[in-house]
């Protein structure tokens, strides 16, 4: 696969229709890629069958197409990539960087879910597999929006699950393997994943994989401050009538609504690429109701 100077991606989970918060993440990542004259890929993160909705992945791709957000490469589905994850896990097990773990959630409750050592007095039939995180594993990176971020992964997260006890691959392993194999150079996604980035960087180092640049966009929240996808306000966006939501997403990214001007989807996207100013993106969460009411978006 040829290297790219800039290759971004959008990676939705097929748990339902594409909602506004996801549209903002998709639009923001697409704009950053196009501004850099780079590529933008779509990856379907379908590794959690109990949470998936049949047909949701195809519906999400159709909705994105309605907004003019089309992947520059065929969409990849994680459910077709089990062998890649197994190969990475086997490497970590072979060199002692990963280990099987029979601890249950109740075993770790007193430690607030942070695993530092196995409770040998109890064993489940099926074991999870965890990344061995050494004491003092402090990771620092610079986020393009939030600046310098530091996390003590050992103290704050503990040994990271790579393969769940129910046999499903953990997000952390899959995303690291996929970003590396697909040559992703820039990850632009929602701020709910900011906390996950240090553990992913630690895993990249354990697998000798490159670390992309990161930017975490503001979340869209309901009146109670809950992430939009977790609230009743997470209504699907309409790919058959994309302009209202597209313009709203433009405002959610801190951009001046008047800079887009009139026109259809193609003209709106073309003008958006020319007018987009990443320095205007707010760092704090954005209220969905404020966007609809026409309130000014401010970042304190």
C-alpha positions as a Markdown table, in Angstrom:
| # | Residue | x | y | z |
|---|---|---|---|---|
| 1 | Unk | 0.0 | 0.0 | 0.0 |
| 2 | Unk | 1.4 | 3.4 | -1.0 |
| 3 | Unk | 2.2 | 5.8 | 1.8 |
| 4 | Unk | 0.2 | 8.9 | 2.1 |
| 5 | Unk | 1.2 | 12.3 | 3.5 |
| 6 | Unk | -2.2 | 12.5 | 5.2 |
| 7 | Unk | -4.6 | 9.7 | 5.5 |
| 8 | Unk | -7.5 | 10.2 | 7.9 |
| 9 | Unk | -10.5 | 7.9 | 8.7 |
| 10 | Unk | -13.9 | 7.8 | 10.2 |
| 11 | Unk | -14.8 | 4.6 | 12.0 |
| 12 | Unk | -18.5 | 4.3 | 13.1 |
| 13 | Unk | -20.0 | 1.4 | 15.0 |
| 14 | Unk | -23.1 | -0.1 | 13.4 |
| 15 | Unk | -25.3 | 0.2 | 16.5 |
| 16 | Unk | -28.0 | 2.2 | 14.8 |
| 17 | Unk | -28.5 | 5.0 | 12.3 |
| 18 | Unk | -25.9 | 7.7 | 11.9 |
| 19 | Unk | -26.7 | 10.5 | 14.4 |
| 20 | Unk | -25.7 | 14.1 | 14.6 |
| 21 | Unk | -22.7 | 13.6 | 16.9 |
| 22 | Unk | -21.3 | 11.1 | 14.5 |
| 23 | Unk | -21.9 | 13.4 | 11.6 |
| 24 | Unk | -19.8 | 16.1 | 13.3 |
| 25 | Unk | -17.0 | 13.6 | 13.8 |
| 26 | Unk | -17.2 | 12.4 | 10.2 |
| 27 | Unk | -17.4 | 16.0 | 8.8 |
| 28 | Unk | -14.5 | 17.2 | 11.0 |
| 29 | Unk | -12.3 | 14.3 | 10.0 |
| 30 | Unk | -13.2 | 14.7 | 6.3 |
| 31 | Unk | -12.5 | 18.5 | 6.4 |
| 32 | Unk | -9.1 | 18.0 | 8.1 |
| 33 | Unk | -8.1 | 15.4 | 5.4 |
| 34 | Unk | -9.3 | 17.5 | 2.5 |
| 35 | Unk | -7.7 | 20.7 | 3.9 |
| 36 | Unk | -4.4 | 18.8 | 3.8 |
| 37 | Unk | -5.2 | 17.5 | 0.3 |
| 38 | Unk | -5.1 | 14.0 | 1.8 |
| 39 | Unk | -7.2 | 10.8 | 1.8 |
| 40 | Unk | -10.2 | 10.0 | 4.0 |
| 41 | Unk | -11.2 | 6.4 | 4.6 |
| 42 | Unk | -14.1 | 4.8 | 6.3 |
| 43 | Unk | -13.9 | 1.7 | 8.5 |
| 44 | Unk | -16.8 | -0.1 | 10.0 |
| 45 | Unk | -16.1 | -1.2 | 13.6 |
| 46 | Unk | -18.4 | -4.2 | 13.8 |
| 47 | Unk | -16.7 | -6.3 | 16.5 |
| 48 | Unk | -19.5 | -6.3 | 19.1 |
| 49 | Unk | -22.4 | -8.4 | 17.7 |
| 50 | Unk | -24.6 | -8.0 | 20.8 |
| 51 | Unk | -24.8 | -4.2 | 20.3 |
| 52 | Unk | -25.0 | -4.2 | 16.5 |
| 53 | Unk | -28.2 | -3.5 | 14.5 |
| 54 | Unk | -28.7 | -5.6 | 11.3 |
| 55 | Unk | -28.3 | -3.4 | 8.3 |
| 56 | Unk | -27.0 | -0.4 | 10.2 |
| 57 | Unk | -23.5 | -0.4 | 8.6 |
| 58 | Unk | -24.9 | -0.2 | 5.1 |
| 59 | Unk | -27.4 | 2.4 | 6.2 |
| 60 | Unk | -24.6 | 4.5 | 7.7 |
| 61 | Unk | -22.6 | 4.3 | 4.5 |
| 62 | Unk | -25.6 | 5.4 | 2.4 |
| 63 | Unk | -26.2 | 8.3 | 4.8 |
| 64 | Unk | -22.6 | 9.4 | 4.6 |
| 65 | Unk | -22.9 | 9.3 | 0.8 |
| 66 | Unk | -25.9 | 11.5 | 0.9 |
| 67 | Unk | -23.8 | 14.1 | 2.7 |
| 68 | Unk | -21.1 | 13.8 | 0.1 |
| 69 | Unk | -18.7 | 12.1 | 2.5 |
| 70 | Unk | -17.5 | 9.1 | 0.5 |
| 71 | Unk | -14.5 | 7.0 | 1.4 |
| 72 | Unk | -11.4 | 7.2 | -0.8 |
| 73 | Unk | -11.0 | 3.5 | -0.5 |
| 74 | Unk | -13.5 | 0.6 | -0.1 |
| 75 | Unk | -14.9 | 0.6 | 3.4 |
| 76 | Unk | -13.2 | -2.0 | 5.6 |
| 77 | Unk | -15.2 | -4.1 | 8.1 |
| 78 | Unk | -13.4 | -5.2 | 11.3 |
| 79 | Unk | -15.5 | -8.4 | 11.3 |
| 80 | Unk | -13.5 | -9.6 | 8.3 |
| 81 | Unk | -10.1 | -9.0 | 10.0 |
| 82 | Unk | -10.0 | -11.5 | 12.9 |
| 83 | Unk | -6.8 | -13.1 | 11.6 |
| 84 | Unk | -4.9 | -9.7 | 11.8 |
| 85 | Unk | -6.0 | -9.3 | 15.4 |
| 86 | Unk | -5.1 | -12.9 | 16.3 |
| 87 | Unk | -1.6 | -12.4 | 14.8 |
| 88 | Unk | -1.0 | -9.3 | 16.8 |
| 89 | Unk | -2.2 | -10.9 | 20.0 |
| 90 | Unk | 0.0 | -14.0 | 19.4 |
| 91 | Unk | 3.0 | -11.7 | 19.1 |
| 92 | Unk | 2.2 | -10.0 | 22.4 |
| 93 | Unk | 1.7 | -13.4 | 24.1 |
| 94 | Unk | 4.9 | -14.8 | 22.7 |
| 95 | Unk | 7.0 | -12.0 | 24.0 |
| 96 | Unk | 5.3 | -11.8 | 27.4 |
| 97 | Unk | 3.7 | -8.4 | 26.7 |
| 98 | Unk | 0.2 | -10.0 | 27.1 |
| 99 | Unk | -1.2 | -12.6 | 29.5 |
| 100 | Unk | -4.5 | -14.5 | 30.1 |
| 101 | Unk | -6.6 | -13.2 | 32.9 |
| 102 | Unk | -9.5 | -14.9 | 34.7 |
| 103 | Unk | -10.5 | -11.9 | 36.9 |
| 104 | Unk | -14.1 | -10.9 | 36.8 |
| 105 | Unk | -15.5 | -7.4 | 37.2 |
| 106 | Unk | -16.5 | -8.1 | 40.7 |
| 107 | Unk | -12.9 | -9.2 | 41.4 |
| 108 | Unk | -11.7 | -5.7 | 40.4 |
| 109 | Unk | -14.6 | -3.7 | 41.9 |
| 110 | Unk | -12.5 | -2.7 | 45.0 |
| 111 | Unk | -9.8 | -1.4 | 42.7 |
| 112 | Unk | -12.4 | 0.6 | 40.6 |
| 113 | Unk | -11.9 | -1.8 | 37.7 |
| 114 | Unk | -8.1 | -1.2 | 37.4 |
| 115 | Unk | -6.2 | -4.5 | 37.0 |
| 116 | Unk | -2.7 | -4.6 | 38.4 |
| 117 | Unk | -2.5 | -8.3 | 39.5 |
| 118 | Unk | -4.7 | -11.4 | 39.0 |
| 119 | Unk | -6.8 | -12.7 | 41.8 |
| 120 | Unk | -5.6 | -16.3 | 41.7 |
| 121 | Unk | -8.3 | -17.5 | 44.2 |
| 122 | Unk | -10.9 | -17.4 | 41.4 |
| 123 | Unk | -10.9 | -18.7 | 37.9 |
| 124 | Unk | -13.5 | -18.5 | 35.1 |
| 125 | Unk | -13.9 | -21.1 | 32.4 |
| 126 | Unk | -13.0 | -18.5 | 29.8 |
| 127 | Unk | -10.1 | -16.1 | 30.2 |
| 128 | Unk | -9.6 | -12.6 | 28.8 |
| 129 | Unk | -6.2 | -11.5 | 27.5 |
| 130 | Unk | -4.6 | -8.3 | 28.8 |
| 131 | Unk | -1.7 | -6.1 | 27.8 |
| 132 | Unk | 0.9 | -6.2 | 30.6 |
| 133 | Unk | 1.3 | -2.5 | 31.7 |
| 134 | Unk | 4.4 | -2.0 | 33.7 |
| 135 | Unk | 4.4 | 0.3 | 36.7 |
| 136 | Unk | 5.3 | 3.8 | 35.7 |
| 137 | Unk | 4.0 | 3.5 | 32.2 |
| 138 | Unk | 3.3 | 7.2 | 31.7 |
| 139 | Unk | 2.3 | 8.3 | 28.1 |
| 140 | Unk | 2.4 | 11.9 | 26.9 |
| 141 | Unk | 1.2 | 13.1 | 23.5 |
| 142 | Unk | 0.2 | 16.3 | 21.9 |
| 143 | Unk | -3.4 | 16.5 | 20.8 |
| 144 | Unk | -4.0 | 19.0 | 17.9 |
| 145 | Unk | -6.9 | 20.6 | 19.8 |
| 146 | Unk | -6.3 | 19.9 | 23.5 |
| 147 | Unk | -2.5 | 20.3 | 23.6 |
| 148 | Unk | -0.3 | 18.2 | 25.8 |
| 149 | Unk | -2.0 | 15.2 | 27.4 |
| 150 | Unk | -0.3 | 12.9 | 30.0 |
| 151 | Unk | -1.7 | 9.8 | 31.5 |
| 152 | Unk | -0.2 | 7.2 | 33.9 |
| 153 | Unk | -1.7 | 4.2 | 32.2 |
| 154 | Unk | -0.7 | 1.8 | 34.9 |
| 155 | Unk | -2.3 | 3.8 | 37.7 |
| 156 | Unk | -5.3 | 5.2 | 35.8 |
| 157 | Unk | -6.2 | 2.3 | 33.5 |
| 158 | Unk | -4.2 | -0.8 | 34.5 |
| 159 | Unk | -3.6 | -3.8 | 32.3 |
| 160 | Unk | -5.6 | -3.2 | 29.2 |
| 161 | Unk | -8.0 | -5.9 | 27.9 |
| 162 | Unk | -7.1 | -7.0 | 24.3 |
| 163 | Unk | -9.5 | -10.0 | 24.0 |
| 164 | Unk | -12.6 | -10.1 | 26.1 |
| 165 | Unk | -13.6 | -13.2 | 28.1 |
| 166 | Unk | -16.6 | -13.7 | 25.9 |
| 167 | Unk | -14.3 | -14.1 | 22.9 |
| 168 | Unk | -14.8 | -10.7 | 21.3 |
| 169 | Unk | -11.9 | -8.5 | 20.3 |
| 170 | Unk | -11.4 | -5.4 | 22.4 |
| 171 | Unk | -11.6 | -2.1 | 20.7 |
| 172 | Unk | -8.1 | -1.0 | 21.8 |
| 173 | Unk | -6.4 | -3.9 | 20.0 |
| 174 | Unk | -8.5 | -3.7 | 16.8 |
| 175 | Unk | -8.1 | 0.0 | 16.3 |
| 176 | Unk | -4.4 | 0.0 | 16.8 |
| 177 | Unk | -3.9 | -2.9 | 14.3 |
| 178 | Unk | -6.2 | -1.3 | 11.8 |
| 179 | Unk | -4.8 | 2.2 | 11.9 |
| 180 | Unk | -1.3 | 0.8 | 11.3 |
| 181 | Unk | -2.2 | -1.6 | 8.5 |
| 182 | Unk | -4.3 | 1.0 | 6.7 |
| 183 | Unk | -1.5 | 3.6 | 7.0 |
| 184 | Unk | -3.6 | 6.1 | 8.9 |
| 185 | Unk | -1.5 | 9.2 | 9.6 |
| 186 | Unk | -4.1 | 11.3 | 11.4 |
| 187 | Unk | -6.9 | 10.3 | 13.7 |
| 188 | Unk | -9.6 | 12.9 | 14.1 |
| 189 | Unk | -12.4 | 11.7 | 16.3 |
| 190 | Unk | -14.7 | 12.5 | 19.3 |
| 191 | Unk | -13.3 | 13.7 | 22.6 |
| 192 | Unk | -14.9 | 10.7 | 24.3 |
| 193 | Unk | -11.9 | 8.7 | 23.0 |
| 194 | Unk | -9.2 | 11.2 | 24.3 |
| 195 | Unk | -8.8 | 9.1 | 27.4 |
| 196 | Unk | -8.2 | 5.9 | 25.3 |
| 197 | Unk | -5.4 | 7.4 | 23.3 |
| 198 | Unk | -2.5 | 6.9 | 25.8 |
| 199 | Unk | -3.3 | 3.2 | 26.1 |
| 200 | Unk | -3.4 | 2.9 | 22.3 |
| 201 | Unk | -0.1 | 4.6 | 22.1 |
| 202 | Unk | 1.3 | 2.1 | 24.7 |
| 203 | Unk | 0.0 | -0.8 | 22.6 |
| 204 | Unk | 1.4 | 0.7 | 19.4 |
| 205 | Unk | 4.8 | 0.8 | 21.1 |
| 206 | Unk | 4.4 | -2.9 | 22.3 |
| 207 | Unk | 3.7 | -3.9 | 18.7 |
| 208 | Unk | 6.4 | -1.6 | 17.2 |
| 209 | Unk | 3.7 | 0.2 | 15.2 |
| 210 | Unk | 3.7 | 3.9 | 14.2 |
| 211 | Unk | 1.7 | 6.4 | 16.2 |
| 212 | Unk | -0.5 | 8.7 | 14.2 |
| 213 | Unk | -1.2 | 12.4 | 15.0 |
| 214 | Unk | -4.4 | 12.9 | 17.0 |
| 215 | Unk | -7.2 | 15.5 | 17.3 |
| 216 | Unk | -10.2 | 15.0 | 19.4 |
| 217 | Unk | -13.3 | 17.0 | 18.4 |
| 218 | Unk | -15.8 | 18.4 | 20.9 |
| 219 | Unk | -18.7 | 16.2 | 21.9 |
| 220 | Unk | -22.3 | 17.1 | 21.1 |
| 221 | Unk | -24.3 | 16.8 | 24.4 |
| 222 | Unk | -27.9 | 17.0 | 25.5 |
| 223 | Unk | -29.2 | 19.5 | 28.2 |
| 224 | Unk | -27.9 | 17.2 | 30.9 |
| 225 | Unk | -24.4 | 17.1 | 29.5 |
| 226 | Unk | -24.7 | 13.5 | 28.3 |
| 227 | Unk | -23.1 | 12.5 | 25.0 |
| 228 | Unk | -25.7 | 12.8 | 22.3 |
| 229 | Unk | -25.4 | 9.2 | 21.2 |
| 230 | Unk | -26.4 | 8.1 | 24.8 |
| 231 | Unk | -29.5 | 10.4 | 25.0 |
| 232 | Unk | -32.9 | 10.7 | 23.5 |
| 233 | Unk | -31.7 | 13.6 | 21.4 |
| 234 | Unk | -29.6 | 11.2 | 19.3 |
| 235 | Unk | -31.9 | 11.3 | 16.4 |
| 236 | Unk | -30.7 | 10.0 | 13.0 |
| 237 | Unk | -29.6 | 12.5 | 10.4 |
| 238 | Unk | -31.3 | 12.4 | 7.0 |
| 239 | Unk | -29.1 | 11.7 | 4.0 |
| 240 | Unk | -31.9 | 12.5 | 1.7 |
| 241 | Unk | -32.1 | 16.1 | 3.1 |
| 242 | Unk | -28.5 | 16.7 | 4.1 |
| 243 | Unk | -28.0 | 20.4 | 4.0 |
| 244 | Unk | -29.7 | 21.4 | 7.3 |
| 245 | Unk | -27.6 | 18.9 | 9.3 |
| 246 | Unk | -24.4 | 19.6 | 7.3 |
| 247 | Unk | -24.7 | 23.4 | 8.0 |
| 248 | Unk | -25.4 | 22.6 | 11.7 |
| 249 | Unk | -22.3 | 20.4 | 11.9 |
| 250 | Unk | -20.3 | 23.2 | 10.3 |
| 251 | Unk | -21.4 | 25.5 | 13.2 |
| 252 | Unk | -20.7 | 22.7 | 15.7 |
| 253 | Unk | -17.1 | 22.8 | 14.5 |
| 254 | Unk | -17.0 | 26.5 | 15.4 |
| 255 | Unk | -17.2 | 27.8 | 11.9 |
| 256 | Unk | -19.0 | 30.9 | 10.7 |
| 257 | Unk | -22.3 | 29.9 | 9.1 |
| 258 | Unk | -22.2 | 32.8 | 6.7 |
| 259 | Unk | -19.0 | 31.5 | 5.1 |
| 260 | Unk | -20.7 | 28.6 | 3.3 |
| 261 | Unk | -23.2 | 30.6 | 1.3 |
| 262 | Unk | -26.0 | 29.1 | -0.8 |
| 263 | Unk | -25.9 | 26.0 | -2.9 |
| 264 | Unk | -26.2 | 22.2 | -2.9 |
| 265 | Unk | -24.1 | 19.6 | -1.2 |
| 266 | Unk | -21.3 | 19.6 | -3.7 |
| 267 | Unk | -20.9 | 23.3 | -3.7 |
| 268 | Unk | -21.3 | 23.5 | 0.1 |
| 269 | Unk | -18.5 | 20.9 | 0.7 |
| 270 | Unk | -16.2 | 22.6 | -1.8 |
| 271 | Unk | -16.6 | 26.0 | -0.1 |
| 272 | Unk | -16.3 | 24.3 | 3.3 |
| 273 | Unk | -12.9 | 23.0 | 2.4 |
| 274 | Unk | -11.7 | 26.5 | 1.3 |
| 275 | Unk | -13.2 | 28.3 | 4.4 |
| 276 | Unk | -12.5 | 25.7 | 7.1 |
| 277 | Unk | -10.3 | 27.1 | 10.0 |
| 278 | Unk | -9.3 | 24.4 | 12.5 |
| 279 | Unk | -8.2 | 27.1 | 15.0 |
| 280 | Unk | -11.9 | 27.9 | 15.5 |
| 281 | Unk | -12.9 | 24.4 | 16.7 |
| 282 | Unk | -14.1 | 24.6 | 20.3 |
| 283 | Unk | -12.5 | 22.4 | 22.9 |
| 284 | Unk | -15.5 | 22.1 | 25.3 |
| 285 | Unk | -18.7 | 20.1 | 24.7 |
| 286 | Unk | -21.4 | 21.7 | 22.6 |
| 287 | Unk | -25.0 | 21.7 | 23.6 |
| 288 | Unk | -27.3 | 20.3 | 20.8 |
| 289 | Unk | -30.1 | 22.6 | 21.9 |
| 290 | Unk | -27.9 | 25.7 | 21.7 |
| 291 | Unk | -27.0 | 24.8 | 18.1 |
| 292 | Unk | -30.7 | 24.5 | 17.2 |
| 293 | Unk | -31.5 | 27.7 | 18.9 |
| 294 | Unk | -28.9 | 29.6 | 17.0 |
| 295 | Unk | -26.8 | 30.4 | 20.1 |
| 296 | Unk | -23.2 | 31.5 | 19.6 |
| 297 | Unk | -20.7 | 28.7 | 20.2 |
| 298 | Unk | -18.0 | 29.9 | 22.6 |
| 299 | Unk | -15.0 | 28.1 | 24.0 |
| 300 | Unk | -13.9 | 29.4 | 27.4 |
